[in-house]
Amino acid sequence: MITIASFFAGVGGIDLGFSQTGVFETIYANEFDKYPAQTLEMNFPNLKVDIRDIHDVKSEEIPDTDIIVGGFPCQAFSIAGYRQGFDDVKGRGELFFELIRIIEAHRPRVAFFENVKNLVSHDNGNTFRVICEQLDILGYHYTFQVLNAMNYGNMAQNRERIYIVAFRDTEDYARFHWPLPITLNTTVRDIIDFDNPKDEKYYYTPGKYKGDIYEQLVLATQDEDINNPSVYQWRRKYVRKNKSGVVPTLTANQGEGGHNVCIVKVKDGIRKMTPRECFNTQGFPDDYILPTNQSDAKLYKQAGNSVCVPVIRRIAESIAEAIGEKDIIIAKNNIDQVISNQA
């Protein structure tokens, strides 16, 4: 197995995508928030998550691994945030340098990062330039791409993220290639249940929320075709319909009643997506465990902060090929195809 140390691990979306290849195994994970850490441990029972602040984690306390991965906090770089980057008052932007500290100490064969698309353009490109300079200083050879879950993960979500792959060795770097686009076959009906009733807490009803949200939703969805459904969003003062036939980019505040929440018209009313449906939208399998002792708000946040798992898996397969594990990947893909055909 190719070993991984995972930072800002969240609920394990990156780890799951890598593990689905059959080549990689996460042996260390760090996640400061105890709630996603619990979700991660429930789904990776052999993994004990280190919930300390990354500033308190000494390099020598981390095992040597082949790969270091990190979806370092993106709020400081997000279009939806304050765009403060490395100057973020909460210190989220500078957390990238903690990853660099650990990479410098362990010199893994590969480093993998995920972040918001806006990372490239933030501060006229200066933020991304600093990130690249740090990798240059360490002698790593890197490449990056902005990939959309619709085009590279076959998931019905309009989610663009930047992915950075850095190699210690020039030979590995030369063999790496980014996944090619694939056809989108998944529909919103594959990830959202439009037919069966859900708990009443998910529904919009008259007077439930301040203002005229409900009335505007009724008006906006009055001509909705349940057989060919769309996903809507409340945008502070108006309702926006996603005309691409996919789920808009999930955010960490999905569970709240206001801005950016994804809303659907179903057989028995108008409701927000459930936490499970949000995890579905990120490509997590049906058997991925969601803790029953956590609030919906916590689960919505975890889903919105996570990654599109199928995109991660495809990148992980390309990494495996680059570092000499191509035969294993081909064999596993053949097995997966046989299982799919039998199903």
C-alpha positions as CSV (number, residue, x, y, z in Angstrom):
1,M,0.0,0.0,0.0
2,I,1.0,3.6,-0.7
3,T,0.7,5.4,2.6
4,I,-0.9,8.8,3.2
5,A,-0.8,11.5,5.9
6,S,-4.0,13.6,5.6
7,F,-4.3,17.2,7.0
8,F,-7.5,19.3,7.3
9,A,-9.0,15.9,6.6
10,G,-12.7,16.8,7.3
11,V,-14.9,13.8,6.8
12,G,-12.4,12.0,4.7
13,G,-13.4,12.8,1.2
14,I,-9.9,13.0,-0.1
15,D,-8.9,9.9,1.8
16,L,-11.9,8.0,0.5
17,G,-11.2,9.0,-3.1
18,F,-7.6,7.7,-2.8
19,S,-8.6,4.5,-0.9
20,Q,-11.2,3.6,-3.6
21,T,-8.3,3.0,-6.0
22,G,-7.2,0.1,-3.9
23,V,-3.6,1.4,-3.9
24,F,-3.6,4.0,-1.1
25,E,-4.1,3.9,2.6
26,T,-4.4,6.8,5.1
27,I,-2.4,6.0,8.2
28,Y,-2.5,9.4,9.8
29,A,-5.2,12.1,9.8
30,N,-5.3,15.5,11.4
31,E,-8.6,17.4,11.8
32,F,-9.1,20.1,14.4
33,D,-13.0,20.1,14.3
34,K,-14.2,17.2,16.5
35,Y,-17.4,16.7,14.5
36,P,-16.0,15.8,11.1
37,A,-13.3,13.9,12.9
38,Q,-16.0,11.7,14.4
39,T,-17.5,11.2,11.0
40,L,-14.1,10.3,9.6
41,E,-13.4,7.8,12.3
42,M,-16.7,6.1,11.9
43,N,-16.0,5.4,8.3
44,F,-12.3,4.6,8.7
45,P,-12.4,2.5,11.9
46,N,-8.7,1.7,11.8
47,L,-7.8,5.4,11.9
48,K,-7.5,7.5,15.0
49,V,-7.8,11.1,14.1
50,D,-5.4,13.6,15.6
51,I,-7.7,16.5,16.6
52,R,-5.0,18.9,17.7
53,D,-4.5,22.3,16.1
54,I,-2.0,21.7,13.4
55,H,0.3,24.4,15.0
56,D,0.7,22.1,17.9
57,V,1.6,19.0,15.9
58,K,5.3,18.5,15.8
59,S,6.8,17.1,12.6
60,E,8.4,14.2,14.4
61,E,5.0,13.1,15.7
62,I,3.8,12.4,12.2
63,P,4.7,9.1,10.5
64,D,6.7,9.1,7.3
65,T,4.4,8.5,4.4
66,D,4.6,8.4,0.6
67,I,2.0,11.1,0.2
68,I,0.8,14.1,2.1
69,V,-2.6,15.5,1.2
70,G,-4.4,18.6,2.5
71,G,-7.5,20.5,1.6
72,F,-6.3,23.4,3.6
73,P,-9.1,25.8,4.8
74,C,-10.5,27.7,1.9
75,Q,-12.7,30.4,3.5
76,A,-9.9,32.9,3.3
77,F,-9.7,32.4,-0.5
78,S,-13.4,31.8,-1.3
79,I,-15.5,34.1,-3.5
80,A,-18.2,33.8,-0.8
81,G,-15.8,34.9,1.9
82,Y,-13.8,38.0,2.6
83,R,-11.0,37.2,0.2
84,Q,-8.3,38.0,2.7
85,G,-6.0,35.2,1.8
86,F,-2.9,35.0,3.9
87,D,-4.0,38.1,5.8
88,D,-7.2,36.4,7.1
89,V,-7.8,37.6,10.6
90,K,-8.6,34.1,11.8
91,G,-5.3,32.8,10.6
92,R,-6.8,30.3,8.1
93,G,-4.8,31.5,5.2
94,E,-1.4,30.9,6.9
95,L,-2.3,27.3,7.6
96,F,-0.8,26.5,4.3
97,F,2.6,27.2,5.7
98,E,2.0,24.6,8.4
99,L,1.6,22.1,5.6
100,I,4.8,23.3,4.0
101,R,6.6,22.9,7.4
102,I,5.5,19.2,7.5
103,I,6.3,18.5,3.9
104,E,9.8,20.0,4.3
105,A,10.4,17.7,7.3
106,H,9.1,14.5,5.7
107,R,9.9,15.0,2.0
108,P,7.0,12.8,0.8
109,R,7.1,11.5,-2.8
110,V,3.9,13.3,-3.6
111,A,1.9,16.3,-2.1
112,F,-1.7,16.9,-3.1
113,F,-3.8,20.0,-2.3
114,E,-7.4,21.0,-3.0
115,N,-8.9,24.4,-2.7
116,V,-11.4,26.9,-4.2
117,K,-11.1,28.0,-7.8
118,N,-10.6,31.6,-6.6
119,L,-7.2,30.6,-5.1
120,V,-5.6,31.3,-8.5
121,S,-6.9,34.8,-8.9
122,H,-6.8,36.0,-5.3
123,D,-4.9,39.2,-4.7
124,N,-4.1,39.5,-8.4
125,G,-2.4,36.1,-8.3
126,N,0.0,36.9,-5.5
127,T,-1.4,34.4,-3.1
128,F,-1.0,31.5,-5.6
129,R,2.4,32.8,-6.5
130,V,3.5,32.5,-2.9
131,I,2.2,28.9,-2.7
132,C,4.1,28.0,-5.9
133,E,7.2,29.7,-4.6
134,Q,7.1,27.6,-1.4
135,L,7.0,24.4,-3.5
136,D,9.8,25.7,-5.6
137,I,11.9,26.3,-2.6
138,L,11.4,22.7,-1.5
139,G,12.4,21.5,-4.9
140,Y,9.0,20.0,-5.8
141,H,7.7,19.8,-9.4
142,Y,4.1,20.7,-9.5
143,T,1.1,21.0,-11.8
144,F,-2.4,22.3,-11.2
145,Q,-5.8,22.3,-12.8
146,V,-9.3,23.7,-12.1
147,L,-11.7,20.8,-12.5
148,N,-15.5,20.8,-12.4
149,A,-17.3,17.9,-10.8
150,M,-19.7,17.8,-13.7
151,N,-17.0,17.2,-16.3
152,Y,-14.4,15.2,-14.3
153,G,-16.4,13.3,-11.7
154,N,-19.7,12.5,-13.4
155,M,-21.5,14.2,-10.6
156,A,-24.5,16.4,-11.1
157,Q,-23.0,19.4,-9.2
158,N,-21.5,22.5,-10.7
159,R,-18.4,22.5,-8.4
160,E,-15.1,24.0,-9.7
161,R,-12.1,23.4,-7.5
162,I,-8.3,23.8,-8.0
163,Y,-6.2,20.7,-7.5
164,I,-2.4,20.9,-7.1
165,V,-0.2,17.8,-7.4
166,A,3.5,18.2,-6.5
167,F,6.2,15.5,-7.0
168,R,9.5,15.2,-5.3
169,D,11.0,13.3,-8.3
170,T,11.2,14.6,-11.8
171,E,10.5,11.1,-13.2
172,D,7.1,10.8,-11.4
173,Y,6.2,14.4,-12.5
174,A,7.0,13.6,-16.1
175,R,4.7,10.5,-16.0
176,F,1.7,12.3,-14.5
177,H,-1.3,13.3,-16.6
178,W,-4.5,15.0,-15.5
179,P,-7.7,13.0,-16.0
180,L,-9.6,13.8,-19.2
181,P,-13.2,15.1,-19.2
182,I,-15.9,12.4,-19.1
183,T,-19.6,12.4,-20.0
184,L,-22.1,13.5,-17.3
185,N,-24.6,10.6,-16.9
186,T,-25.6,11.3,-13.3
187,T,-28.7,13.4,-12.9
188,V,-30.2,15.2,-9.9
189,R,-32.7,12.4,-9.6
190,D,-29.8,10.0,-8.9
191,I,-28.8,12.0,-5.8
192,I,-32.1,13.6,-4.6
193,D,-35.2,11.8,-3.6
194,F,-38.1,13.6,-5.3
195,D,-40.7,11.0,-4.6
196,N,-40.7,10.0,-0.9
197,P,-41.6,12.2,2.1
198,K,-38.9,13.5,4.4
199,D,-39.0,14.9,7.9
200,E,-41.2,18.0,8.1
201,K,-38.2,20.1,9.3
202,Y,-36.8,20.1,5.8
203,Y,-39.9,21.7,4.2
204,Y,-40.7,25.4,3.5
205,T,-44.1,26.3,4.8
206,P,-46.0,29.7,5.2
207,G,-44.5,31.8,8.0
208,K,-41.6,29.4,8.8
209,Y,-38.9,31.8,7.7
210,K,-38.8,35.6,7.9
211,G,-39.9,37.6,4.9
212,D,-41.6,36.2,1.8
213,I,-39.2,33.3,1.0
214,Y,-42.0,30.7,0.9
215,E,-44.2,32.8,-1.4
216,Q,-41.3,33.5,-3.8
217,L,-40.5,29.8,-3.9
218,V,-44.0,28.9,-4.7
219,L,-44.1,31.4,-7.5
220,A,-40.7,30.4,-8.9
221,T,-41.5,26.7,-8.9
222,Q,-45.1,26.8,-10.1
223,D,-44.2,25.4,-13.6
224,E,-41.7,22.9,-12.3
225,D,-41.7,19.5,-14.0
226,I,-41.3,16.9,-11.3
227,N,-40.2,14.3,-13.9
228,N,-37.4,16.6,-15.1
229,P,-36.6,18.5,-11.9
230,S,-34.4,21.5,-11.3
231,V,-32.6,22.7,-8.2
232,Y,-33.2,26.2,-6.9
233,Q,-31.4,28.6,-4.6
234,W,-32.6,31.4,-2.3
235,R,-30.3,34.3,-3.1
236,R,-30.9,36.8,-0.3
237,K,-33.9,38.5,-2.0
238,Y,-34.8,36.3,-4.9
239,V,-35.0,32.7,-6.1
240,R,-32.6,31.4,-8.7
241,K,-33.2,28.3,-10.8
242,N,-30.2,26.3,-11.9
243,K,-30.8,25.9,-15.6
244,S,-27.9,23.4,-16.1
245,G,-29.9,20.6,-14.6
246,V,-27.4,20.1,-11.8
247,V,-27.0,21.0,-8.1
248,P,-25.3,24.4,-7.6
249,T,-22.0,24.4,-5.7
250,L,-22.7,23.1,-2.2
251,T,-21.7,25.5,0.6
252,A,-21.1,25.0,4.3
253,N,-24.4,26.8,5.2
254,Q,-26.7,24.4,3.3
255,G,-28.8,23.7,6.4
256,E,-29.7,27.3,7.1
257,G,-32.9,28.8,5.9
258,G,-31.4,31.7,4.0
259,H,-28.8,32.5,1.3
260,N,-27.4,29.9,-1.1
261,V,-29.4,27.0,0.3
262,C,-30.3,24.4,-2.4
263,I,-34.0,23.9,-2.7
264,V,-36.2,21.4,-4.6
265,K,-39.8,21.0,-5.4
266,V,-40.9,17.5,-4.7
267,K,-44.2,15.6,-4.8
268,D,-45.3,16.7,-1.3
269,G,-44.0,20.3,-1.2
270,I,-40.9,22.5,-1.4
271,R,-37.9,21.6,0.7
272,K,-34.2,21.9,1.2
273,M,-31.9,19.0,0.4
274,T,-31.3,16.6,3.3
275,P,-27.8,16.0,4.7
276,R,-27.6,12.6,3.0
277,E,-28.5,14.2,-0.3
278,C,-25.7,16.7,0.1
279,F,-23.3,13.8,0.7
280,N,-24.7,12.1,-2.3
281,T,-24.0,15.2,-4.3
282,Q,-20.3,15.0,-3.3
283,G,-20.2,11.4,-4.5
284,F,-20.0,9.7,-1.1
285,P,-21.5,6.2,-1.3
286,D,-24.8,5.3,0.3
287,D,-23.1,3.3,3.0
288,Y,-20.9,6.2,4.2
289,I,-22.0,6.6,7.8
290,L,-23.4,9.9,9.0
291,P,-23.4,10.2,12.8
292,T,-26.9,10.2,14.3
293,N,-25.7,12.2,17.4
294,Q,-24.8,15.3,15.3
295,S,-27.2,18.0,14.3
296,D,-28.2,18.5,10.7
297,A,-26.3,21.8,10.7
298,K,-23.1,20.0,11.5
299,L,-23.6,17.5,8.7
300,Y,-24.5,20.1,6.2
301,K,-21.3,22.0,7.0
302,Q,-19.3,18.8,6.7
303,A,-20.8,18.0,3.2
304,G,-20.3,21.6,2.0
305,N,-16.7,21.7,3.2
306,S,-15.8,18.4,1.6
307,V,-14.7,17.4,-1.9
308,C,-16.2,15.6,-4.8
309,V,-15.0,12.1,-4.2
310,P,-15.1,10.7,-7.8
311,V,-12.9,13.6,-9.0
312,I,-10.3,12.8,-6.2
313,R,-10.4,9.1,-7.2
314,R,-9.6,9.9,-10.8
315,I,-6.7,12.2,-9.8
316,A,-5.5,9.5,-7.4
317,E,-5.5,6.9,-10.2
318,S,-3.3,9.2,-12.3
319,I,-0.9,9.7,-9.4
320,A,-0.8,5.9,-8.9
321,E,0.2,5.5,-12.5
322,A,2.8,8.2,-12.3
323,I,4.6,6.5,-9.3
324,G,4.5,3.0,-10.9
325,E,1.3,1.5,-9.7
326,K,-0.4,1.5,-13.1
327,D,-0.8,-2.3,-13.2
328,I,-2.7,-2.3,-10.0
329,I,-5.0,0.4,-11.1
330,I,-5.7,-1.3,-14.4
331,A,-6.5,-4.6,-12.7
332,K,-8.8,-2.9,-10.2
333,N,-10.7,-1.0,-12.9
334,N,-11.2,-4.3,-14.8
335,I,-12.7,-5.9,-11.7
336,D,-14.9,-2.8,-11.1
337,Q,-16.1,-3.1,-14.7
338,V,-17.0,-6.8,-14.4
339,I,-18.9,-6.1,-11.2
340,S,-20.8,-3.2,-12.9
341,N,-21.7,-5.4,-15.9
342,Q,-23.0,-8.2,-13.6
343,A,-25.1,-5.7,-11.7
